[in-house]
Amino acid sequence: MKGQLVLKNVIVRLKLGSEPFEKISCRDIPVDIVWSGEITGEMSIDYTHICKILARFTEKEYDYIEKLTLDIFNTLIEEYPSGNWKVTVTKPFPPVSLKMESALFTLEGGNYA
C-alpha cells in the first residue's frame, strides 16, 4: 500500500541571505515536506520526528535557499532512505530590485519504488 505525508509551512527560524543586512537576525522560513512511498506494517514516517529533524536547522546561517534545501533533503534521505522526498524552502520577500512575495526552491528524489 502506498501513502503520502505532507507537512505544509513548517516554520524554521534561521538567518538566510547573501547580504550582510539579511543576517542581522533570524527570520521565519517556511518549509514544505512531502514523503511518498510504501507503508509497511506500522506507519513508516513519523512527522514528529521530521519536525525534530527540521529543528536542527534553527538558528543556523545560510546564504542561499538552494543550500538550505539540499541540507534538509540530504538529512531526511539519511534518516528515512525509503520512499520519495520533496522539500521546498520559501524565502518570503527577498530583497531584489522588483517587489516579490517569495522565492522558492524545491528538490525531489529518493527511492521511487
Buried (B, 14 or more C-beta within 10 A) or exposed (E): EEBEBEBEEBEBBBBBBEEEEBBEEBBEBBBBBBBBBEBEEEEBBEBEEBEEBBEEBEEBEBBBBEEBBBBBBEBBBEEBEBBBBBBBBBBBEBEEEEEEEEBEBBBEEBEEE
